[in-house]
Amino acid sequence: MFYEYRQYWLRPGMRDRWVQLMHERIVPFQKSHGMQVVGCFTVEDDPDAFVWIRRFESEAQREQQYDAVYKSAEWTEKIKPSIDEMLLREKMKVTRIVPTSQYQGTSNLDS
């Protein structure tokens, strides 16, 4: 199991529209294709930053879900154009993170 810690920077003034797009279109669409979205976050001291985290059970699962989402006509024709209006892709950073052994298999830090 691993997580993707995704850091995005948006064009100035776009964060509210971005958050709305994430909650209304992106996250529901990705979840409908099996992706596990752990959470979405704004950055307190940066009005143009956004962070979200996804969880994958394996690399094979990630590849399958990436194909299902990012190669779909719904994504390429309807969702991606809105993303491209707001997101500064050149600043985007995706980091794979792996839970320590104590938290493998759980998403609850209080366990």
LUMFIPA-392287 format. One record per residue: residue number from 0; residue in one letter; x negated, y, z negated of N, C-alpha, C in turn. Coordinates in nm, 2 decimals. Last residue first. Layout:
residues N
resi=NUM	resn=A	n_x=X	n_y=Y	n_z=Z	ca_x=X	ca_y=Y	ca_z=Z	c_x=X	c_y=Y	c_z=Z;
...
end
This chain:
residues 111
resi=110	resn=S	n_x=0.51	n_y=0.41	n_z=-1.59	ca_x=0.51	ca_y=0.27	ca_z=-1.61	c_x=0.40	c_y=0.23	c_z=-1.70;
resi=109	resn=D	n_x=0.51	n_y=0.67	n_z=-1.51	ca_x=0.54	ca_y=0.65	ca_z=-1.65	c_x=0.54	c_y=0.50	c_z=-1.69;
resi=108	resn=L	n_x=0.49	n_y=0.69	n_z=-1.24	ca_x=0.37	ca_y=0.71	ca_z=-1.32	c_x=0.39	c_y=0.69	c_z=-1.47;
resi=107	resn=N	n_x=0.63	n_y=0.50	n_z=-1.00	ca_x=0.67	ca_y=0.56	ca_z=-1.13	c_x=0.54	c_y=0.57	c_z=-1.22;
resi=106	resn=S	n_x=0.59	n_y=0.35	n_z=-0.79	ca_x=0.59	ca_y=0.49	ca_z=-0.77	c_x=0.62	c_y=0.57	c_z=-0.89;
resi=105	resn=T	n_x=0.39	n_y=0.05	n_z=-0.77	ca_x=0.49	ca_y=0.14	ca_z=-0.84	c_x=0.48	c_y=0.28	c_z=-0.79;
resi=104	resn=G	n_x=0.19	n_y=-0.08	n_z=-0.65	ca_x=0.32	ca_y=-0.14	ca_z=-0.64	c_x=0.43	c_y=-0.06	c_z=-0.72;
resi=103	resn=Q	n_x=-0.06	n_y=0.04	n_z=-0.86	ca_x=-0.03	ca_y=-0.03	ca_z=-0.74	c_x=0.11	c_y=-0.09	c_z=-0.75;
resi=102	resn=Y	n_x=-0.14	n_y=0.16	n_z=-1.09	ca_x=-0.02	ca_y=0.21	ca_z=-1.03	c_x=0.01	c_y=0.14	c_z=-0.90;
resi=101	resn=Q	n_x=-0.38	n_y=0.05	n_z=-1.16	ca_x=-0.28	ca_y=0.06	ca_z=-1.27	c_x=-0.14	c_y=0.09	c_z=-1.20;
resi=100	resn=S	n_x=-0.55	n_y=0.09	n_z=-0.94	ca_x=-0.49	ca_y=-0.04	ca_z=-0.97	c_x=-0.38	c_y=-0.04	c_z=-1.07;
resi=99	resn=T	n_x=-0.45	n_y=0.40	n_z=-0.78	ca_x=-0.54	ca_y=0.32	ca_z=-0.86	c_x=-0.47	c_y=0.19	c_z=-0.90;
resi=98	resn=P	n_x=-0.32	n_y=0.44	n_z=-0.45	ca_x=-0.30	ca_y=0.44	ca_z=-0.59	c_x=-0.41	c_y=0.36	c_z=-0.66;
resi=97	resn=V	n_x=-0.47	n_y=0.62	n_z=-0.19	ca_x=-0.44	ca_y=0.48	ca_z=-0.24	c_x=-0.43	c_y=0.49	c_z=-0.39;
resi=96	resn=I	n_x=-0.42	n_y=0.83	n_z=0.08	ca_x=-0.45	ca_y=0.81	ca_z=-0.06	c_x=-0.40	c_y=0.68	c_z=-0.10;
resi=95	resn=R	n_x=-0.51	n_y=1.00	n_z=0.37	ca_x=-0.46	ca_y=0.87	ca_z=0.31	c_x=-0.51	c_y=0.86	c_z=0.17;
resi=94	resn=T	n_x=-0.42	n_y=1.31	n_z=0.48	ca_x=-0.51	ca_y=1.24	ca_z=0.40	c_x=-0.45	c_y=1.11	c_z=0.35;
resi=93	resn=V	n_x=-0.40	n_y=1.55	n_z=0.72	ca_x=-0.34	ca_y=1.42	ca_z=0.67	c_x=-0.44	c_y=1.34	c_z=0.60;
resi=92	resn=K	n_x=-0.34	n_y=1.88	n_z=0.80	ca_x=-0.44	ca_y=1.78	ca_z=0.74	c_x=-0.36	c_y=1.67	c_z=0.68;
resi=91	resn=M	n_x=-0.32	n_y=2.14	n_z=1.03	ca_x=-0.26	ca_y=2.03	ca_z=0.97	c_x=-0.36	c_y=1.93	c_z=0.92;
resi=90	resn=K	n_x=-0.41	n_y=2.34	n_z=1.19	ca_x=-0.45	ca_y=2.35	ca_z=1.05	c_x=-0.40	c_y=2.23	c_z=0.97;
resi=89	resn=E	n_x=-0.31	n_y=2.29	n_z=1.44	ca_x=-0.45	ca_y=2.29	ca_z=1.43	c_x=-0.50	c_y=2.30	c_z=1.28;
resi=88	resn=R	n_x=-0.03	n_y=2.33	n_z=1.41	ca_x=-0.09	ca_y=2.19	ca_z=1.41	c_x=-0.24	c_y=2.19	c_z=1.39;
resi=87	resn=L	n_x=0.16	n_y=2.52	n_z=1.25	ca_x=0.02	ca_y=2.54	ca_z=1.30	c_x=-0.05	c_y=2.41	c_z=1.30;
resi=86	resn=L	n_x=0.51	n_y=2.51	n_z=1.32	ca_x=0.39	ca_y=2.45	ca_z=1.26	c_x=0.26	c_y=2.49	c_z=1.33;
resi=85	resn=M	n_x=0.72	n_y=2.63	n_z=1.47	ca_x=0.69	ca_y=2.67	ca_z=1.33	c_x=0.55	c_y=2.62	c_z=1.27;
resi=84	resn=E	n_x=0.75	n_y=2.52	n_z=1.72	ca_x=0.78	ca_y=2.67	ca_z=1.70	c_x=0.73	c_y=2.72	c_z=1.56;
resi=83	resn=D	n_x=0.72	n_y=2.25	n_z=1.68	ca_x=0.62	ca_y=2.33	ca_z=1.75	c_x=0.63	c_y=2.48	c_z=1.74;
resi=82	resn=I	n_x=0.97	n_y=2.18	n_z=1.57	ca_x=0.85	ca_y=2.17	ca_z=1.49	c_x=0.74	c_y=2.26	c_z=1.55;
resi=81	resn=S	n_x=1.13	n_y=2.21	n_z=1.79	ca_x=1.15	ca_y=2.30	ca_z=1.67	c_x=1.03	c_y=2.30	c_z=1.58;
resi=80	resn=P	n_x=1.03	n_y=2.00	n_z=1.95	ca_x=1.02	ca_y=2.14	ca_z=2.00	c_x=1.05	c_y=2.24	c_z=1.88;
resi=79	resn=K	n_x=1.08	n_y=1.76	n_z=1.79	ca_x=0.94	ca_y=1.81	ca_z=1.81	c_x=0.94	c_y=1.96	c_z=1.86;
resi=78	resn=I	n_x=1.36	n_y=1.70	n_z=1.82	ca_x=1.30	ca_y=1.75	ca_z=1.70	c_x=1.17	c_y=1.82	c_z=1.72;
resi=77	resn=K	n_x=1.42	n_y=1.65	n_z=2.10	ca_x=1.51	ca_y=1.73	ca_z=2.01	c_x=1.44	c_y=1.78	c_z=1.89;
resi=76	resn=E	n_x=1.22	n_y=1.50	n_z=2.24	ca_x=1.31	ca_y=1.60	ca_z=2.31	c_x=1.39	c_y=1.69	c_z=2.22;
resi=75	resn=T	n_x=1.09	n_y=1.34	n_z=2.06	ca_x=1.01	ca_y=1.42	ca_z=2.16	c_x=1.10	c_y=1.53	c_z=2.22;
resi=74	resn=W	n_x=1.29	n_y=1.23	n_z=1.89	ca_x=1.18	ca_y=1.30	ca_z=1.84	c_x=1.12	c_y=1.40	c_z=1.94;
resi=73	resn=E	n_x=1.46	n_y=1.11	n_z=2.08	ca_x=1.52	ca_y=1.20	ca_z=1.98	c_x=1.41	c_y=1.29	c_z=1.93;
resi=72	resn=A	n_x=1.29	n_y=0.93	n_z=2.21	ca_x=1.34	ca_y=1.05	ca_z=2.28	c_x=1.40	c_y=1.15	c_z=2.19;
resi=71	resn=S	n_x=1.01	n_y=0.81	n_z=2.02	ca_x=1.15	ca_y=0.81	ca_z=2.05	c_x=1.19	c_y=0.94	c_z=2.13;
resi=70	resn=K	n_x=0.76	n_y=0.81	n_z=1.93	ca_x=0.78	ca_y=0.78	ca_z=2.07	c_x=0.92	c_y=0.78	c_z=2.11;
resi=69	resn=Y	n_x=0.78	n_y=0.86	n_z=1.66	ca_x=0.71	ca_y=0.96	ca_z=1.74	c_x=0.72	c_y=0.93	c_z=1.89;
resi=68	resn=V	n_x=0.93	n_y=0.63	n_z=1.55	ca_x=0.97	ca_y=0.77	ca_z=1.53	c_x=0.91	c_y=0.86	c_z=1.64;
resi=67	resn=A	n_x=0.82	n_y=0.39	n_z=1.63	ca_x=0.96	ca_y=0.41	ca_z=1.63	c_x=1.00	c_y=0.55	c_z=1.63;
resi=66	resn=D	n_x=0.54	n_y=0.44	n_z=1.59	ca_x=0.59	ca_y=0.42	ca_z=1.72	c_x=0.74	c_y=0.44	c_z=1.73;
resi=65	resn=Y	n_x=0.55	n_y=0.46	n_z=1.31	ca_x=0.50	ca_y=0.58	ca_z=1.39	c_x=0.56	c_y=0.56	c_z=1.53;
resi=64	resn=Q	n_x=0.63	n_y=0.20	n_z=1.24	ca_x=0.72	ca_y=0.32	ca_z=1.21	c_x=0.68	c_y=0.44	c_z=1.29;
resi=63	resn=Q	n_x=0.41	n_y=0.05	n_z=1.33	ca_x=0.54	ca_y=0.03	ca_z=1.38	c_x=0.64	c_y=0.14	c_z=1.36;
resi=62	resn=E	n_x=0.20	n_y=0.17	n_z=1.17	ca_x=0.20	ca_y=0.17	ca_z=1.32	c_x=0.34	c_y=0.15	c_z=1.38;
resi=61	resn=R	n_x=0.29	n_y=0.10	n_z=0.91	ca_x=0.28	ca_y=0.24	ca_z=0.95	c_x=0.28	c_y=0.25	c_z=1.10;
resi=60	resn=Q	n_x=0.28	n_y=-0.18	n_z=0.92	ca_x=0.41	ca_y=-0.11	ca_z=0.90	c_x=0.40	c_y=0.04	c_z=0.95;
resi=59	resn=A	n_x=0.01	n_y=-0.21	n_z=0.95	ca_x=0.10	ca_y=-0.26	ca_z=1.05	c_x=0.23	c_y=-0.19	c_z=1.04;
resi=58	resn=E	n_x=-0.09	n_y=-0.11	n_z=0.71	ca_x=-0.12	ca_y=-0.04	ca_z=0.83	c_x=-0.03	c_y=-0.08	c_z=0.95;
resi=57	resn=S	n_x=0.17	n_y=-0.12	n_z=0.45	ca_x=0.06	ca_y=-0.17	ca_z=0.53	c_x=0.03	c_y=-0.09	c_z=0.65;
resi=56	resn=E	n_x=0.36	n_y=0.03	n_z=0.32	ca_x=0.32	ca_y=-0.10	ca_z=0.26	c_x=0.19	c_y=-0.15	c_z=0.33;
resi=55	resn=F	n_x=0.35	n_y=0.38	n_z=0.27	ca_x=0.35	ca_y=0.27	ca_z=0.36	c_x=0.30	c_y=0.14	c_z=0.29;
resi=54	resn=R	n_x=0.49	n_y=0.69	n_z=0.20	ca_x=0.44	ca_y=0.57	ca_z=0.15	c_x=0.45	c_y=0.46	c_z=0.26;
resi=53	resn=R	n_x=0.43	n_y=1.05	n_z=0.22	ca_x=0.50	ca_y=0.93	ca_z=0.27	c_x=0.42	c_y=0.80	c_z=0.22;
resi=52	resn=I	n_x=0.47	n_y=1.38	n_z=0.12	ca_x=0.40	ca_y=1.25	ca_z=0.10	c_x=0.49	c_y=1.14	c_z=0.15;
resi=51	resn=W	n_x=0.39	n_y=1.72	n_z=0.20	ca_x=0.48	ca_y=1.61	ca_z=0.18	c_x=0.40	c_y=1.48	c_z=0.17;
resi=50	resn=V	n_x=0.37	n_y=2.07	n_z=0.17	ca_x=0.30	ca_y=1.94	ca_z=0.15	c_x=0.42	c_y=1.84	c_z=0.14;
resi=49	resn=F	n_x=0.30	n_y=2.39	n_z=0.31	ca_x=0.40	ca_y=2.28	ca_z=0.28	c_x=0.33	c_y=2.15	c_z=0.27;
resi=48	resn=A	n_x=0.24	n_y=2.74	n_z=0.32	ca_x=0.19	ca_y=2.60	ca_z=0.30	c_x=0.31	c_y=2.51	c_z=0.27;
resi=47	resn=D	n_x=0.30	n_y=3.01	n_z=0.32	ca_x=0.29	ca_y=2.94	ca_z=0.45	c_x=0.25	c_y=2.79	c_z=0.44;
resi=46	resn=P	n_x=0.27	n_y=3.11	n_z=0.07	ca_x=0.40	ca_y=3.11	ca_z=0.13	c_x=0.41	c_y=3.04	c_z=0.26;
resi=45	resn=D	n_x=0.10	n_y=3.00	n_z=-0.19	ca_x=0.08	ca_y=3.01	ca_z=-0.05	c_x=0.21	c_y=3.00	c_z=0.02;
resi=44	resn=D	n_x=0.14	n_y=2.93	n_z=-0.46	ca_x=0.07	ca_y=3.05	ca_z=-0.43	c_x=0.03	c_y=3.07	c_z=-0.28;
resi=43	resn=E	n_x=0.30	n_y=2.69	n_z=-0.45	ca_x=0.34	ca_y=2.81	ca_z=-0.53	c_x=0.27	c_y=2.94	c_z=-0.49;
resi=42	resn=V	n_x=0.41	n_y=2.52	n_z=-0.18	ca_x=0.29	ca_y=2.56	ca_z=-0.26	c_x=0.31	c_y=2.69	c_z=-0.32;
resi=41	resn=T	n_x=0.67	n_y=2.28	n_z=-0.17	ca_x=0.61	ca_y=2.41	ca_z=-0.13	c_x=0.49	c_y=2.43	c_z=-0.22;
resi=40	resn=F	n_x=0.71	n_y=1.93	n_z=-0.08	ca_x=0.67	ca_y=2.04	ca_z=-0.18	c_x=0.63	c_y=2.17	c_z=-0.11;
resi=39	resn=C	n_x=0.87	n_y=1.62	n_z=-0.09	ca_x=0.84	ca_y=1.74	ca_z=-0.01	c_x=0.82	c_y=1.85	c_z=-0.11;
resi=38	resn=G	n_x=0.82	n_y=1.26	n_z=-0.13	ca_x=0.85	ca_y=1.40	ca_z=-0.18	c_x=0.81	c_y=1.50	c_z=-0.08;
resi=37	resn=V	n_x=0.82	n_y=1.01	n_z=-0.01	ca_x=0.81	ca_y=1.02	ca_z=-0.16	c_x=0.86	c_y=1.16	c_z=-0.21;
resi=36	resn=V	n_x=0.98	n_y=0.85	n_z=0.24	ca_x=0.93	ca_y=0.98	ca_z=0.20	c_x=0.94	c_y=0.99	c_z=0.05;
resi=35	resn=Q	n_x=0.93	n_y=0.58	n_z=0.42	ca_x=0.95	ca_y=0.61	ca_z=0.28	c_x=0.89	c_y=0.75	c_z=0.25;
resi=34	resn=M	n_x=1.08	n_y=0.49	n_z=0.73	ca_x=0.98	ca_y=0.55	ca_z=0.66	c_x=1.02	c_y=0.59	c_z=0.52;
resi=33	resn=G	n_x=1.29	n_y=0.37	n_z=0.87	ca_x=1.23	ca_y=0.29	ca_z=0.77	c_x=1.12	c_y=0.36	c_z=0.69;
resi=32	resn=H	n_x=1.44	n_y=0.53	n_z=1.04	ca_x=1.34	ca_y=0.44	ca_z=1.10	c_x=1.25	c_y=0.37	c_z=1.00;
resi=31	resn=S	n_x=1.57	n_y=0.70	n_z=0.86	ca_x=1.65	ca_y=0.61	ca_z=0.94	c_x=1.57	c_y=0.50	c_z=1.02;
resi=30	resn=K	n_x=1.35	n_y=0.85	n_z=0.78	ca_x=1.41	ca_y=0.75	ca_z=0.69	c_x=1.49	c_y=0.65	c_z=0.76;
resi=29	resn=Q	n_x=1.33	n_y=1.02	n_z=1.00	ca_x=1.22	ca_y=0.93	ca_z=0.97	c_x=1.27	c_y=0.82	c_z=0.87;
resi=28	resn=F	n_x=1.58	n_y=1.16	n_z=0.98	ca_x=1.54	ca_y=1.08	ca_z=1.10	c_x=1.44	c_y=0.98	c_z=1.07;
resi=27	resn=P	n_x=1.56	n_y=1.28	n_z=0.72	ca_x=1.67	ca_y=1.18	ca_z=0.75	c_x=1.63	c_y=1.10	c_z=0.87;
resi=26	resn=V	n_x=1.32	n_y=1.45	n_z=0.77	ca_x=1.33	ca_y=1.34	ca_z=0.67	c_x=1.44	c_y=1.24	c_z=0.70;
resi=25	resn=I	n_x=1.42	n_y=1.62	n_z=0.99	ca_x=1.30	ca_y=1.53	ca_z=0.99	c_x=1.30	c_y=1.42	c_z=0.90;
resi=24	resn=R	n_x=1.68	n_y=1.74	n_z=0.92	ca_x=1.65	ca_y=1.66	ca_z=1.04	c_x=1.53	c_y=1.56	c_z=1.03;
resi=23	resn=E	n_x=1.71	n_y=1.86	n_z=0.67	ca_x=1.83	ca_y=1.83	ca_z=0.75	c_x=1.80	c_y=1.74	c_z=0.87;
resi=22	resn=H	n_x=1.46	n_y=1.89	n_z=0.55	ca_x=1.57	ca_y=1.83	ca_z=0.48	c_x=1.68	c_y=1.78	c_z=0.56;
resi=21	resn=M	n_x=1.31	n_y=2.02	n_z=0.76	ca_x=1.26	ca_y=1.89	ca_z=0.70	c_x=1.38	c_y=1.82	c_z=0.63;
resi=20	resn=L	n_x=1.46	n_y=2.24	n_z=0.81	ca_x=1.44	ca_y=2.14	ca_z=0.92	c_x=1.40	c_y=2.01	c_z=0.86;
resi=19	resn=Q	n_x=1.43	n_y=2.38	n_z=0.56	ca_x=1.57	ca_y=2.34	ca_z=0.61	c_x=1.55	c_y=2.23	c_z=0.72;
resi=18	resn=V	n_x=1.16	n_y=2.42	n_z=0.57	ca_x=1.22	ca_y=2.34	ca_z=0.46	c_x=1.35	c_y=2.29	c_z=0.50;
resi=17	resn=W	n_x=1.15	n_y=2.59	n_z=0.79	ca_x=1.08	ca_y=2.47	ca_z=0.79	c_x=1.14	c_y=2.37	c_z=0.69;
resi=16	resn=R	n_x=1.29	n_y=2.82	n_z=0.70	ca_x=1.34	ca_y=2.74	ca_z=0.82	c_x=1.28	c_y=2.60	c_z=0.82;
resi=15	resn=D	n_x=1.11	n_y=2.89	n_z=0.50	ca_x=1.25	ca_y=2.86	ca_z=0.47	c_x=1.31	c_y=2.78	c_z=0.58;
resi=14	resn=R	n_x=0.86	n_y=2.94	n_z=0.64	ca_x=0.87	ca_y=2.83	ca_z=0.54	c_x=1.02	c_y=2.79	c_z=0.52;
resi=13	resn=M	n_x=0.80	n_y=3.14	n_z=0.82	ca_x=0.88	ca_y=3.03	ca_z=0.87	c_x=0.91	c_y=2.92	c_z=0.76;
resi=12	resn=G	n_x=0.63	n_y=3.35	n_z=0.76	ca_x=0.77	ca_y=3.37	ca_z=0.75	c_x=0.86	c_y=3.25	c_z=0.79;
resi=11	resn=P	n_x=0.36	n_y=3.25	n_z=0.98	ca_x=0.41	ca_y=3.34	ca_z=0.87	c_x=0.56	c_y=3.36	c_z=0.88;
resi=10	resn=R	n_x=0.37	n_y=2.91	n_z=1.06	ca_x=0.36	ca_y=3.04	ca_z=1.11	c_x=0.42	c_y=3.13	c_z=1.00;
resi=9	resn=L	n_x=0.23	n_y=2.68	n_z=0.81	ca_x=0.34	ca_y=2.73	ca_z=0.90	c_x=0.31	c_y=2.87	c_z=0.95;
resi=8	resn=W	n_x=0.05	n_y=2.40	n_z=0.74	ca_x=0.06	ca_y=2.54	ca_z=0.73	c_x=0.15	c_y=2.59	c_z=0.85;
resi=7	resn=Y	n_x=0.05	n_y=2.09	n_z=0.55	ca_x=0.09	ca_y=2.17	ca_z=0.67	c_x=0.08	c_y=2.32	c_z=0.64;
resi=6	resn=Q	n_x=-0.06	n_y=1.79	n_z=0.45	ca_x=-0.07	ca_y=1.93	ca_z=0.43	c_x=-0.04	c_y=2.01	c_z=0.56;
resi=5	resn=R	n_x=0.03	n_y=1.48	n_z=0.33	ca_x=0.03	ca_y=1.57	ca_z=0.45	c_x=0.04	c_y=1.71	c_z=0.42;
resi=4	resn=Y	n_x=-0.08	n_y=1.19	n_z=0.24	ca_x=-0.07	ca_y=1.32	ca_z=0.18	c_x=-0.08	c_y=1.42	c_z=0.29;
resi=3	resn=E	n_x=0.04	n_y=0.88	n_z=0.26	ca_x=-0.01	ca_y=0.99	ca_z=0.34	c_x=0.02	c_y=1.12	c_z=0.27;
resi=2	resn=Y	n_x=-0.05	n_y=0.59	n_z=0.07	ca_x=0.03	ca_y=0.70	ca_z=0.09	c_x=-0.04	c_y=0.80	c_z=0.19;
resi=1	resn=F	n_x=-0.04	n_y=0.23	n_z=0.07	ca_x=-0.11	ca_y=0.36	ca_z=0.07	c_x=-0.01	c_y=0.47	c_z=0.10;
resi=0	resn=M	n_x=-0.08	n_y=-0.12	n_z=0.00	ca_x=0.00	ca_y=0.00	ca_z=0.00	c_x=-0.09	c_y=0.12	c_z=0.00;
end
